[in-house]
Amino acid sequence: MRRRPKYQLPHQRSSLVHGLYWLLALALIGAIAWVWWRTSESPRPVPAGPMPARPVVPRAPASPAPVRSGPTPTPPPAPATNRAATPPPVPPPAFSYPLPPTAPPPVANSVPAATAITIPPVPPPVGSTAPPAFPTNGPPVTPPPPPDTWPRPVQNAFEAQVALLAHGISSGSLDGAPGAQTRAALLAFQKQQLLPATGELDPATAGRLLLPQSPLVTYTITSNDLARLHPLPHSWLAKSRQSSLEYESLLELVAEKSFAHPRLIRRLNPGLDWGAVRAGARLQLPNSVYPEPRAKAALIRIQLADKTLEAFDAGGRLLVHFPCSIAHRVEKRPVGDLHVAGVALRPTYTFDPAVFPESEEARKINHRLILPPGPNNPVGVAWIGLDRPGYGIHGTPAPEDVGRTESHGCFRLANWNAAYLARLVSVGTPVRVTE
């Protein structure tokens, strides 16, 4: 038997190394062939419908993200099966969390309900008369009511004059000025409401004197309004020949409709050409309304010194307060207790030349004249006769002058006040005239 040598010759070792190289080369070729075969396969079909959403954790933003009110919505679970739809639905955008159908859309700069704050309003421009913005720090406060919230306290003399009408209290022709008649009206209201009698629009009075509605109203001129306008003659004789003594101008008509002074109507409608107004024109007027009478007057009291007329019910409660003109001559003022003898609406007027000795025309006329009814009749739209011959309470064709001029002996009211008083009295109502 031949014995194997303990070592190999050099040429034998070289053959073994070469075999190993060949094995490595074959393995590399096989790996390349396997990779080529995998990449050359056709792509597998993608199932229709949305793919199940993968939970994605969004990156933290650089700045604090807005906090959503309430619990964070949870994405709905993926459907168990993928069903084809026509047309195929659009996959949701990446990193979006669908909200439940009832959840409101996210709002920028929103805060949790527990820490909600009040956003202050935009401050008014410089020179604005709007009230200052209410504070937002500290305890919660109630903002001031918007301008169209009624009732609300009055804020100036004009609003006070309008609001007083709801209590049966007149300051004369509305003019927006805090004059003597407005102070007398405020004093009557303060006594009626058992407030301190100051005659001023103090905080206690303004807080009690509420506007039930807007102090202004839009009035549309009608063809009937324009048909009432007629030229007003100046002589007694020419007036007696008219069919009626209606309004001479549209300004006079709307001023009397709204219990206002003509100057206030002009200020409320600046730039209006009153001679060119036609039917359909819209004007701004005071919203002047008296309440429906709640009781008949049990007493009428006329105070000569104050030039006021007031009516009271059977319980002594004030029903009305009006400015009143009195006789110029003291001996013509009937002081004492009188009674209502009769009431007439739209009365005629008997012109007696003997009553007007200062009139040159009256001295030339030697007989009486009957003047037709109308707002420009010398006794206005209402006559309340007293049980003293020739005396009465009546209206006037110049309501803005009531309380500032004197009469020939009767008690003169604005037309709207005389018409309202006529609804409160009846034959026999006591009338007390005091100094």
LOLUM-424608 format. One record per residue (C-alpha): z, y, x negated. Coordinates in steps of 0.2 Angstrom, whole numbers, padded with zeros to 4 digits, always signed. Each point is the difference from the previous one (the first is absolute). Example, Ala and Ser with C-alpha at 12.3 -4.5 7.8 and 13.67 -1.06 7.14 Angstrom:
REM LOLUM-424608
+0039-0022-0062 -0003+0017-0006 
//
This chain:
REM LOLUM-424608
+0000+0000+0000 -0005+0017-0006 +0014+0013-0001 -0002+0018+0008 +0002+0013-0013 +0015+0012+0002 -0011+0015+0000 -0018+0005+0005 -0013+0006-0011 -0006+0018+0002 -0016-0004+0009 +0009-0010+0013 +0012+0015+0005 -0015+0012+0002 -0008-0012+0013 +0016+0001+0011 +0001+0019+0000 -0018+0001+0005 +0004-0011+0015 +0014+0011+0006 -0012+0015-0001 -0012-0008+0011 +0013-0004+0013 +0006+0018+0001 -0018+0006+0002 -0003-0012+0014 +0016+0005+0009 -0005+0019-0002 -0017-0004+0008 +0008-0009+0014 +0011+0015+0004 -0014+0012+0000 -0010-0011+0012 +0014-0002+0012 +0002+0019+0000 -0018+0003+0003 +0000-0013+0014 +0015+0009+0009 -0008+0017-0001 -0017-0006+0006 +0008-0007+0017 -0005+0010+0016 +0014+0011+0008 +0010-0008+0013 -0002+0008+0018 +0013+0013+0005 +0008-0003+0017 -0003+0013+0013 +0014+0011+0006 +0013+0010-0010 +0008-0009-0015 +0019-0002+0001 +0008+0015-0007 +0010-0002-0016 +0016+0008-0001 -0002+0015-0012 +0014+0011-0007 -0007+0017-0001 +0004+0010-0016 +0013+0013+0001 -0008+0018+0003 +0003+0013-0013 +0008+0012+0013 +0012-0006+0014 -0011-0007+0015 +0003+0006+0018 +0013-0010+0008 -0005-0008+0017 +0012+0001+0015 +0007-0016+0005 -0002-0017-0008 -0014-0004-0011 -0014-0009+0009 -0003-0018-0005 -0018-0006-0002 -0005-0013+0014 -0002-0018-0007 -0017-0006-0004 -0009-0011+0013 +0001-0018-0001 -0018-0003+0001 -0015+0011-0004 -0012+0002+0014 -0017+0009-0001 -0002+0016+0009 -0015+0010+0005 -0002+0012-0008 +0011-0005-0015 +0016+0010-0001 +0001+0012-0015 +0014-0005-0011 +0015+0011-0001 +0000+0012-0015 +0011-0005-0015 +0018+0004+0000 +0001+0005+0019 +0013-0006+0011 -0006-0001+0018 +0012+0008+0013 +0005-0009+0016 -0010+0006+0015 +0015+0010+0007 +0005+0009-0016 -0005+0018-0002 -0011+0005-0014 +0009+0006-0016 +0003+0019+0000 +0000+0009-0016 +0017+0008-0005 +0009-0009+0013 +0018-0004-0002 +0012-0013+0008 +0007+0004+0017 +0017+0000-0006 -0004+0015-0012 -0012+0010+0010 +0000+0018-0003 -0007+0015+0010 -0016+0008-0008 +0002+0019+0002 -0014+0010+0008 -0012+0011-0009 +0009+0017-0002 -0008+0014+0010 -0011+0013-0009 +0007+0015-0007 +0003+0013+0013 +0000-0013+0014 +0013+0002+0014 +0001-0019+0002 +0018-0007-0001 +0006-0006-0017 -0002-0019-0004 +0015-0010+0004 +0010-0008-0014 -0003-0018-0005 +0015-0003-0011 +0017-0004+0006 +0003-0008+0017 -0014-0002+0013 -0005+0015+0010 -0010+0003+0015 -0016+0011-0003 -0003+0015+0011 -0010-0004+0016 -0018+0003+0000 -0006+0016+0009 -0006-0010+0015 +0017-0008+0003 +0008+0007+0016 +0013+0006+0004 +0005+0009-0015 +0011+0016-0004 -0009+0017+0001 -0004+0008-0017 -0004+0018+0004 +0001+0013+0013 -0017-0005+0008 +0005-0018+0002 +0017+0006+0007 -0009+0011+0013 -0010-0015+0006 +0014-0013+0000 +0011+0012+0010 -0012-0001+0014 +0004-0019+0003 +0018+0007+0005 -0007+0013+0012 +0004+0014-0013 -0013+0013-0003 -0001+0012-0015 -0014+0010+0009 -0018-0001-0007 +0000-0012-0014 -0003+0010-0016 +0008-0010-0014 +0012+0015-0004 +0019-0002+0000 +0002+0016+0010 +0013+0006+0013 -0007-0011+0014 +0000-0016-0011 +0018+0004-0005 +0005+0001+0018 -0009-0016+0004 +0009-0009-0014 +0017+0007+0006 -0004-0007+0017 -0004-0017-0007 +0016+0000-0011 +0011+0004+0016 -0010-0014+0010 +0003-0013-0014 +0018+0006-0004 -0004+0005-0018 +0007+0015-0009 -0008+0016+0007 -0009+0008-0014 -0017+0004+0007 -0008-0006-0017 -0009-0016-0004 +0014-0007-0010 +0001-0018-0006 +0010-0006+0015 -0012+0008+0012 -0015-0006-0009 +0007-0018+0000 +0003+0000+0019 -0017+0010+0004 -0013-0014-0001 -0019+0001+0002 -0005-0014+0012 -0018+0001-0005 -0012+0010-0011 +0003+0019+0002 -0019+0002+0000 -0014-0007+0012 -0019+0000+0000 -0007+0009+0015 -0018-0002+0006 -0007+0015+0009 -0008-0005+0016 -0013+0008+0011 +0013+0004+0013 +0010+0010-0013 -0015+0011-0004 -0004+0002+0019 +0017+0008+0002 -0004+0014-0011 -0004+0017+0008 +0001+0018-0006 +0016+0009+0006 -0002+0017+0007 +0012+0013-0005 +0002+0010+0016 +0011-0006+0015 -0015+0003+0012 -0012-0011-0010 +0013-0014-0002 +0002+0000+0019 -0018-0003+0002 +0000-0016-0011 +0000-0017+0007 +0014-0005-0012 +0008+0007-0015 -0003-0014-0013 +0000+0000-0019 -0010+0013-0009 -0003-0011-0016 +0001-0018-0006 +0013+0005-0012 +0011+0007+0014 -0003-0016+0010 +0005-0013-0014 +0015+0011-0005 +0007-0001+0017 -0004-0018+0002 +0011-0004-0016 +0014+0013+0003 -0006+0009-0016 -0003+0017-0007 -0018+0004-0002 +0003+0004-0019 +0007-0018-0002 -0015-0007+0008 -0011+0009-0013 +0010-0006-0014 -0002-0018+0005 -0019+0002+0002 -0005+0011-0015 -0018+0005-0001 -0004-0004+0018 -0012+0012+0008 +0008+0001+0017 -0015+0009+0008 -0011-0015-0004 +0011-0015+0006 -0009-0012+0011 +0006-0015+0011 +0004-0014-0011 +0008+0010-0014 +0016-0007-0007 +0015+0012-0003 +0017-0003-0008 +0014+0006+0012 +0019-0002+0002 +0005-0015+0009 +0010+0009+0013 +0008-0011+0014 +0014+0003+0012 +0010-0015+0006 -0001-0005+0018 +0014+0008+0010 +0015-0011+0001 +0009+0010+0013 -0001+0015+0011 +0008+0016-0006 +0017+0004+0008 +0001+0017-0009 -0011+0013-0008 +0009+0012-0012 -0009+0015-0007 +0009+0009-0015 -0007+0018-0001 +0007+0003-0017 -0008-0015-0008 -0016+0001+0011 +0002-0019+0004 -0002-0010+0015 +0009-0017+0001 +0001-0013+0014 +0014-0013+0002 +0001-0016+0011 +0015-0004+0011 +0010-0007-0014 -0002+0016-0010 -0012-0008-0013 -0014+0012-0007 -0017-0004+0008 -0010+0014-0007 +0001+0016-0012 -0013+0013+0001 -0003+0017-0008 -0001+0013+0014 -0005+0018+0002 +0011+0012+0010 -0002+0017+0008 -0002+0015-0011 +0011+0011+0011 +0018-0006+0001 +0001+0005+0019 -0014-0012+0003 +0010-0015-0006 +0007-0010+0014 +0017-0005-0007 +0010-0013+0011 -0003-0015+0010 -0017-0003+0008 -0010-0015+0007 -0017-0007+0000 -0009+0005+0016 -0017-0008-0003 -0012-0008-0013 -0019+0003-0002 -0012-0008-0013 -0016+0010-0004 +0006+0015+0011 -0010+0015+0004 +0007+0017-0005 +0002+0016+0011 -0003+0015-0010 +0011+0015+0006 -0005+0016-0008 +0018+0007+0003 +0007-0013-0012 -0011+0006-0014 +0002+0019-0001 -0004+0000-0018 -0018-0006+0004 -0013+0013+0002 -0010-0012+0010 +0014-0004+0011 +0003+0019+0004 -0019+0000+0006 +0002-0015+0011 +0008+0003+0016 +0001-0017+0007 +0005-0018-0005 -0011-0013-0009 +0000-0019+0001 -0003-0007-0017 -0007-0019+0000 +0010-0014-0009 -0002-0006-0018 +0009+0001-0016 -0004+0018-0003 +0007+0005+0017 +0014+0012-0003 +0013-0013+0006 -0009-0014-0009 -0001-0018+0007 +0017-0001+0009 +0011+0011+0010 +0018-0004+0004 +0006+0013+0013 +0018+0006+0001 +0010+0005+0015 -0001+0018-0005 -0016+0008+0006 -0013+0003-0014 +0009-0011-0013 -0005-0016-0007 -0002-0012-0015 -0018-0001-0005 -0013-0003-0013 -0011+0012-0010 -0017+0003-0007 +0007+0004-0017 +0012-0015-0004 +0002+0005-0018 +0009+0016+0005 +0013-0008+0010 +0018+0005-0005 -0007+0014-0011 -0006+0012+0014 +0008+0006+0016 -0006-0002+0018 +0001+0011+0015 +0015-0010+0007 -0005-0018+0002 +0004-0014-0013 -0015-0005-0010 -0003-0017-0008 -0015-0008-0009 -0012-0008+0012 +0004-0017-0005 +0019+0003+0001 -0002+0008+0017 -0010-0015+0006 +0013-0012-0006 +0015+0009+0007 -0009+0000+0017 +0001-0019+0000 +0019+0001-0002 +0005+0012+0013 -0001+0000+0019 +0005+0013+0014 +0018+0004-0002 +0002-0004-0018 +0014+0012-0007 -0006+0013-0013 +0014+0009-0010 -0005+0016-0009 +0013+0005-0014 +0001+0015-0012 
//
